[in-house]
Each structure stands twice: as structure tokens, then as C-alpha cells.
Amino acid sequence: MVQQVKNFARRHGCGLFVFLALSLLSLALHRSRVINLIHCQVYSGLTLFAVLLFLASFNARKKLPFLPLLQASTWMQIHIYVGWFSVVLLFIHMEYRMPSGPLNTTLAILFAVVSVSGIIGLWISRTFPQRLTWRGENVIFERIPAIRFQLKQEIAALARKAVMESSSSAIGDFYVTQLKDFFDGPRHVVSHILSSNKPRHRLLSSAEAIQRYLSPEECNQLQDIMELVRLKDDLDHQYALQGTLKCWLFVHIPFTYGLLLLAAFHGLIALAMT
Amino acid sequence: MKRKLQDFKFEGSHYDRPNQKWVCGHAAEGKACLAGPDARGKCQATFECRPRKDGDRWVCTRPDMAGGPCPAGPSPEGACAVPIPPCVPSPSLRKRRGTTVLLVVALSLAFILVALGWRGNRDFLSPGDLSIRHFRAASSNQCQACHESANGAPIDWMLSSMKGDQALQNNRLCLNCHELGNQPAKVHGLPLGEILPLTQKAEQRLPKPSKPIGLEMAQLLAPPPPGGHDQDIACSTCHREHRGIHNDIMAMSNLQCQTCHAQPFHSFETDHPKFNQYPYRRRTQIQFDHESHFSSHFKDPDFLSKAPTSCYGCHSPDSAGARIQTKGFEETCAACHQDGIRGVNRVGEKGLPMVALPGLDVATLAQHGYSVGDWPSNTSYSDLPITPLMIWMLSADPEIAAALETLHGMDLVDLSSATEDQIRASFRVAWAIKILFYDLATKGDETWNKRAQPLLSHPAYRDQTMKVIQRLPPLTIMVTRTRWFPNLSTEVPKYLSDPKAFTTSPVPKTPPAKPPRPTAPSSTNSVSLLPTTSATSSLLPSSATGAGSASSLLPPSATANTSLLPPPAAASGSLLPPASASTNLSPAPSLLTGPPPPTSTPTSPPTPSPTLKTPEPLTRIGSWYRVDSNYAVYYQPTGHSDQMMYAWYDVMAALSSEFKSPVLANLIQVVDCPADPGLCFSCHSVDRQPDQKIAIQWRVSRPNHLDHPFTIFSHTSHFGVLHLDRNGCIECHVLDAEAPYRQAFAEGRQDPHKFVSNFKPITREDCAACHTEKLAGDSCMQCHRYHIGKFVPSMASPIQPALNPQKSEKR
């Protein structure tokens, strides 16, 4: 425990300190400007816009890996703490009040979407990789459709074989009613994200339930089918978590650009009317 | 052992490129072609390999990763035997994310364009609701009502944002509705010449306190922009809008107020500057000695029933509850003082002398070769000087004004010791008086108008001057002329045609024949031709020494001046009642030609009327009457609030304010006599204002909605918390029995700021008993205003559209 704290302090101490110091300084500056009857919102707004530009530049940095501009992990740490700082700046800029007016409300909602998606992304990127190691094989995300297709072919072949080699249609019926849809595509994404194994257990329980009606040969075939079910479920687990790891950026990055555009527009209007 | 889903051997594994924008359509089946789609997402699939020629044979080159050489092998022509079926490439995850970015950016741009182009964009772009005070501007959806740069197209807004701070330009728009004086953008709305001395005075008067820590830190971290007292301040510096309908745009913290101040302090309780005679900054408009009334008059059995029982008897809060007002005369003073004002039980004349013929040493004038024609010899019985009305009218001629100035303080009844200049001035003034009477007889009201022209042409005094002139009855003066100067119609034209005919060479000096004087000591008790404010004014019958003055010049047995005069002197009556007027006018068949020549000598006194012993008792109050024994015409006030008296004294104040001539400038001091009929100046004070003009305080202090003082106080909001049910107003207003209150109202005291109140001043400690941060609050804004001065609300509606609304609508 002590070692964990030390590690955490080593990794995050500097960032936390700078974040807290900048936040306190910004609060003090804002309060001072308010007292001295200076148009503090102009200053806090310009600062916030500059901070947003800096945060957005992280994406550009990722596209220019050849530039010797610190490591990506360092950028990530800076991005995280500056992101938290931008939230503090926004509250200062709004003077701790709810936004009012359509444009300002839209801006605030955009900022909230970007911030919350960033926070969720941070949490995902810290927790999901660990969870990915818990179940199944770590497959490359782009290969998952091909592997899924392969498993689908295999389960179909097994079902066909079982029907043809026995007079019973139990396995065939089981495949048609429960397994075919399961193997057709990614399933139970939300359950996987929420770490729920219910769908997996339900399928395996159904398979075990029909076992009593099967001949020993069919039972062996069912075991092969159940193994494929487990593989497919593990594959879905990988797909759900890796997909989430990639898809949160579908919110975070596009809305960042929208936020920057509207913020620039808001700034121009504000400067024009001040 | 668990089955492996991926194969990472080089011969069985694809090299995945997630950065590419397109993915082969067969990839989902695990059969992605090696060529893959091009950069635009088009399928490039042809055959699974390009056969290689090895000698004379074609060899299949399909890689092991794709299954190795095909069994069929290439055709003899070298064509691959396994064509790849074309696919529909799908976008990669990265491509989809890029598309999403473009979509959101496009939506944002559309949002901005719609916002700029939409007719209702004003509302859309608004950063928030306006406060309730600016609700009208919000409802009209007019940004340009408050923002200069909101005029024009949206592109102009963008350009104006590059121009820097435009808050000062927006001040002009604020001032369209808010009137804040001549220099609204200056500190406290005061010109540099006023604010700078205030600052210097505060710096000198107050000890240098330490700044509050919050202010110290604020000025260290974010120093206020450099600027001095003459710097313009934008309205938006303090008033922040668009913060919701319930936002108080006037709220300011104590530190904010102090950020500009040279002498900041920590709190009201500890180091706020001490109060300076608060709230008694000037004497009351109406002289009322609370101490003497409380201790003496209200306890007098004669007045006990009329005395008020509480402060509410005379005072009440105004509608806003801010100020305590004094009730009107009828509700307060009238019960005891009405009769005194009307002259009931007054000894001597109850009227104010308006026209009087002064006594004149005709014999001495004749010795010096000056003839004034007919002059009633017994005018020496009159102890009245030339009245202020006559001085006003005579001074219309600058030469006469100069002559009057020469005669200042002289006794015209005895000119034996006068210099030649004074003799000449006496001669000119005597004829000027006769010309005045002649003009009045021949030209009537035109005479008043002509001589009062300087005041009539002044917009500030025109109304009051007109009131006076309209109330002067010409009929009265006509009759006076016929009785006092019977040969005026012949003498004056002769004098005007040849003034030198009335001057001859001086006669050798012999002891002058003095006119008969009523009393022996009259030679020392000189009567001045001009009224003065010095000891000579004590000879006025009623103003300076009260009603006894006239009597003192008469034999001790006198009880009524008219009856004690030589027999002819008492003959006069009220001129206003038609019956009596006709009676008195009967000897005058023609006003222009005058009465028939008198049978007696010109110097004989008028014949007394056998029926009228004294005119005053028969005269209605608020009318004019003549007393021939005094050679004077009087005005008797109606009582309190007499309009003639208002106008008359205002005219005197105007003359004293506007004219540099010593004769006229001195008039207000002449008339400012508390005991004069009407007793006006026993209560109403005469102030000399900062611009040196004279103002007579006819009314008690009333809240003026145009006034915006620096310090404000609401009385009614304190009533509930100060246990007023126990102590009443004296909880705060403590009577000071030793205060010399009356001194400030002594004659000639015209500076309202030199005074001592009847009440002890309220101190900071009195207020700080409740006004701390935790109790009643100690915000600057509770007691002080920023915008100070006298502001006339601006009327935003132009007159023309209001008169013709249909036309304005068409426009």
C-alpha cells in the first residue's frame, strides 16, 4: 500500500501540485480583478481559449510522431491535468453560475460533453486494459471481424455435422434458436462493458440443459460447440472493451473541434460587445 | 490448452494498417486481398497473384499467407487463374472518426451561420437575461440599444471586436435613458476640480490606515489600470449585465468601492471616517428652536392645548420612508402663530410701507440755488425713508442710482452740513421722485414695466416681478399724487423741458429755516433718505424696532399715529373698496390733469376726511391703504403664504443677487427684518448661495427626486429595530439644550452652513452599534451612492412623434 502511494505520488505529485497551484492562482487573479473592477471575464475567457487550444494540440502532436516534442505519455499527463485546469477555468469564467442564453448554454453543454468524455476516457484507459487481460485472448481489434466470421463458420459446420450424424435434431434446433444469432455478430456489448457474465452463463446453461437428451457422440459434439461459445463470448468481450477504448474518442475529439469553433465565435461576439 | 485465435507467423498473418482510411470488404470474412482499396476507397482487386515467368513456364506467386501457390496455376498466357471478386471497401475506424469530426465542425459552422443570419439572432446570441431594470431593452430585442457595435451587419461586429475596448463608447447609449449630470463618466460624476480637493482633503484629514488584506492582495496580483481622477469610467465597469433577471446590477462589495479610494479602511465599525456633524450640514430652512419650544412654549398653559404631543404632530415620513418631513404651516405653526402674522394686536402700522415720500430740507436746497417746486413741508412728520420699491424704480436711471448711492445714510430733512455733491444728488432724487409720480399718473402701468425691465427680461425672475407689478394698484398712486403733489402736472413738464430753470445762483448762506420737527431730539435722531441696515434703520416704524418706532417719534400720549398727527394728516382711507375709493378720488376729476388747484398753499397738508379717522382698521387684509400723515402707501399681508409678499421679497432677493449697484445689492438686508409686518423673516431664513445669489427659504426641506446625495438614510426601515416605541425619535436625535441655535439666524447671517443644530450630531459609533458585518451589515452601498448630484431625468420620447403618432408610424 505504501509503495503504491509512493508510486502514485511520484507519477502524479508534480502534476497535481502544478494543477492546484494554477487553479489557486487563477482563482486569486480572478478575485483580484473583480475587486479592482477589471473586466475579468475577458481575461479568464482568453486564458480558457488558449488552454483549449493547447489541449486540442495533443491530437495534432499524435499525428506528428516524428517531432521531438516530449514523449506521448508526458503529453498525456499534461493533457490530463491541463484538462482538469480548464474545468476550473470554466467555472471561473462563468463566475460559478449556471450559463444562460442559448449560445452560452450550448457552449457549456459542449464543454461538458468534451470534459465528461475526457474523464470517462481517462477512466476507461486506466481500467479496461487490465480487464482485457482477464478474459480470453488479446486479439487485434481490426482482426476481430475475421475471427468472428471464422468461428461462425465453425459453429455452423459443427451443427450441420451433428444433425447429419444423428437422427436427433436437438443440436440443430439449439443452434438455430440460440446460437446462430449469437455468432452472427458482436453480442452483449453492454454486458461485457459492465463486466456481466449473465449472457454467457445463460447460453452455457441452455447447452447443458439439452445435454440429457443427447447421445454420447452428440454430447461430445456439444462440448465442442460450448467451447466455441466460450471463444465467441471472449471475443465479444475483447471487442466490447477495445471498441469502447476507441469509440470514446468519437465524442471527445469531434466535439472538441466544435467547442473550439463556438468558443472563438463567442469570444469575438463578447469582444465586439464589450 | 486453449485454442489460439490469431496467428502471428509471418506466413499466416496479415500486416494490419489501422491508419489507412479504407478496409477491404472481404476483411470481415478473413479474406482481405493483399492489394486492398486505394486511398479513395475504391476496390483494386484483380487476381490473387501476378504469375512469374520462370524460363518458359509461368509460376503462381500467391503467398503462403494467402494459401500458397494455387493448384490450377497460371494459364499458358501467364494469367492468374484465381480472380478476386470485387468488394465494397468499408471505412476504417480512423476514417469514421475523421468523418465524425467533419460532421461536427460542419454542424458548428452551420450553427454559427444560422445564429448570425437568423432574424432572431439577437436573442440567440444573448449571453443571458437582462436584469429587471433593463427589462424593456430585453423585450425589444435590441442589442444596439446598449451596444454601440451591434449596429450594422454581423461582419461589422467581428471587425469591431478588433478595435479593443469599446465600453466607453457604450456609455453614450446608457445616458440615453439615464441622466447623470454633465460629467457622467468622471469619478462620482464630479469634475476634476471638485473631486481632487475632496481627495486631498481626505488625505490630510484622515490618518493613513492600512489597507484591508483582500485589497492589498488584489492590487498586488492584478494592479488596477493606471489612471487618475480625470479618467473616464465606463458604466459597465461597475454595472454588469446579462446575469439573469434577478441580478442586482448595482451591487458592489466594500473592497470594490475602495479600490479607487485613496483612504481605504477595514470596516465601518473600526476605521470608517468619523461623521462630521451628521446629519446637520446646514441650518434649517425654517427657524424653529426645538429647545425653547420643548422647554418653554409647549409648557405654557396658554398654548398647552395647541402644543403637539409627539414628533408626529409636526413631522411625518415621506412616501419613500427615507426622509422625515415637516408638515405644513397650517398643521403645525398656525395654531399659535397665525394671528401674529396677520398683525393682530400689533402696535403701529400692520402694513408694509411700499411708497413713501421722504422729508426734505427744501430751504437748504434753495440756498444752494436748487428748487424742487412743491414739496409738502410737513413730510418731516414722516419718519419713513425712501422705500425699497421706490429705490428699485428710481434706480432704473443710472444717474439717479448714483445719486441715491451718494445720499446713502444721509438725513434729507437737514442738509445744512451736506456737501455740494450731496445737495445736487438730493435735488436730483427729489425731482426723480416727482417724475416717478408724474409718470405713474400719465403713463400708468407702463412706468412699472419700463423701470422693471431688467428683471422682467430675466427668465428666472420674470414671474415674480410680474406678480409684484400686477399687484401694485395704480389708482392708489394716482390719488397719492393728487394729494401730495397737486401741481405735479405743470411742474414736471416744465422741469423736463428746462431743468436749469430750477437751478439758480446760490443765496448767501444764512441759518436755514428748519422745517418743524415733531420731537425735540429729532435733529440727532436723523431719518435717512435711504434705508440702511445700520443704526439708522432703527427709525423704521415697524421693521427694525417693531411697532413702537413710529410712536416713539410722536408725543408720548399717542396711541394711533394717524390720530396723533397734525389734524390734516389722518385723512385717508382704504383705496380698494370701491365705495371708499370713490370717496377719496372725488377731488380728482381727471387723472392726467390732476385735481383742481388747491385753495391752500402747496405746502399745506391734505384736508382730512371727516369720516375716516384711520384707514387701517377699515382695510381688508391683503390690500393697500394710504396714510397721508406718513405720506406713505402700505400693503397689508393676507396672512401666511401671501403671494404678494412671496413675490415682493423674491424680487428684493433678485435685485440683491443680480445688480452690483450698492443701492440695489443692499436691499435684501434692508427688508430682512424679522419684525416687519408679516413676520416673514422671523422664521424664513435668507441664504446666500455658493453662486452668491440670494435665496429666501420659503419652504421647509422637501426631498427632491432630482437630488442624489452621497449619503442616504431610510428612517422608516429603522423604526422597527430601534425600540422607537420606548424612546421615539430621541433614540437618535438627542436634544442639545446648550446649542446656540438661534445665532445662525441672526440678522445678516446668510451662510447656511455656519450654524449649530438643536440636536447633537449622530456619530459613527451610534450607527456602528448595529451596523457591523454580522448584524445589520456594513456595506458601503447601504448608506452611500456613487452617482451624486442633481439629475433631471431625460425624456426619451421626441415631441413630434408624440404629437403626431400616425406619421411616425408611417416612417
Interface residues (C-beta under 8 A of the other chain):
Chain A: A28 L29 R31 S32 R33 V34 I35 N36 L37 I38 H39 R97 P99 S100 G101 P102 L103 N104 T106 E137 V139 I140 F141 E142 R143 P145 A146 I147 F149 Q150 E227 L231 L235 K246 L249 F250 I253 P254 F255 Y257 G258 L261 L262 F265 L268 I269 A270 L271 A272 M273 T274
Chain B: K2 R3 K4 L5 Q6 H14 D16 P18 V23 A27 A28 E29 G30 K31 A32 S92 L93 R96 R97 T100 V101 L103 V104 V105 L107 S108 L109 F111 I112 A115 D123 F124 L125 S126 P127 G128 D129 C143 H147 S149 A150 W157 M158 S160 S161 M162 D165 Q166 A167 G214 L215 M217 A218 Q219 L220 L221 A222 P223 P224 P225 S236 T237 C238 H242 R243 G244 S253 L255 Q256 T259 C260
